Amino acid sequence: MLRKGWNFRGDIAVCLEGDAIRHFKESNRPFGKIYDASAIEQGCFAEVMIILVRSATNYNYENTKIDEFVKDCAHYIGIDGNQIDPEVANDLYQRFKSFIEKKIK
């Protein structure tokens, strides 16, 4: 269930940007990169999660849960985040977070 007032940019794009900034050890907002919140919102959502989860797990291809996650994300590559059903977007992001919680600090 989504919180009242949920929106893709505030609840996912900005948070995912933060995850990427920590992962790539950036010190500023990543303007011009696919993991900038605006780019995430405008179509890079799935791509950024795939890149980060693969990187955070050392590109291991023997984890079937991650492989299933990547397949589920693939349907949304290039899709504007606001065009994805909010429940689906939130579910994908929560699954992503479960994979990387301890990997990205």
C-alpha positions in Angstrom: 0.0 0.0 0.0 1.3 3.4 -1.0 1.5 6.3 1.5 -1.0 9.1 1.0 0.5 11.7 -1.4 2.9 9.1 -2.9 4.6 10.3 -6.1 7.2 8.8 -8.4 9.7 11.6 -8.2 9.7 12.0 -4.4 9.3 8.4 -3.3 11.5 6.7 -5.9 13.5 8.9 -8.3 15.1 11.1 -5.6 15.8 8.1 -3.4 17.2 6.0 -6.2 19.5 8.9 -7.2 20.7 8.9 -3.6 21.4 5.2 -3.8 23.4 5.7 -7.0 25.3 8.7 -5.5 26.4 6.6 -2.6 27.3 3.6 -4.8 29.4 5.7 -7.2 30.8 7.8 -4.4 29.6 11.1 -6.0 29.8 14.3 -4.0 27.3 16.3 -6.0 24.0 15.8 -7.9 24.8 13.8 -11.0 23.5 16.2 -13.6 23.7 14.6 -17.1 24.0 11.1 -15.9 21.3 8.4 -16.1 21.1 8.2 -12.3 20.0 11.9 -11.9 16.5 12.0 -10.4 15.2 13.7 -13.6 16.6 11.0 -15.9 15.3 8.3 -13.6 11.8 9.8 -13.7 11.9 10.3 -17.5 12.8 6.7 -18.4 16.0 5.4 -16.7 14.3 3.9 -13.6 14.6 0.3 -14.6 18.0 0.7 -16.2 19.5 2.4 -13.1 18.2 -0.3 -10.8 19.6 -3.1 -13.0 23.0 -1.5 -13.2 23.2 -0.9 -9.4 21.9 -4.3 -8.4 24.3 -6.0 -10.8 27.2 -3.9 -9.7 26.4 -4.3 -6.0 26.3 -8.1 -6.3 29.6 -8.2 -8.3 27.8 -9.0 -11.6 27.1 -12.5 -10.3 24.8 -14.3 -12.7 24.0 -17.3 -10.5 21.4 -15.5 -8.3 18.0 -16.5 -9.7 16.2 -13.9 -7.6 18.2 -11.1 -9.1 17.7 -12.6 -12.6 14.0 -12.6 -12.0 14.1 -9.0 -10.8 16.1 -8.0 -13.9 13.5 -9.7 -16.2 10.7 -7.9 -14.3 12.5 -4.6 -14.7 13.2 -5.1 -18.4 9.5 -4.4 -19.2 10.0 -0.8 -18.0 13.3 0.1 -19.6 12.8 3.5 -21.3 9.4 4.0 -19.7 8.6 7.3 -18.0 8.3 6.6 -14.3 5.0 8.4 -14.1 3.6 6.0 -16.7 4.3 2.9 -14.6 1.6 1.8 -12.3 2.5 3.2 -8.9 2.1 -0.1 -7.1 4.4 -1.8 -9.6 7.0 0.9 -9.5 7.0 0.9 -5.7 7.2 -2.9 -5.6 10.2 -3.0 -8.0 12.0 -0.3 -6.0 11.4 -2.1 -2.7 12.7 -5.4 -4.2 15.7 -3.4 -5.4 16.3 -2.0 -1.9 16.2 -5.5 -0.4 19.1 -6.6 -2.7 21.3 -3.6 -2.0 20.5 -2.6 1.6 23.8 -3.9 2.8 25.8 -3.4 -0.4 25.5 0.4 -0.9 26.5 2.6 2.1 
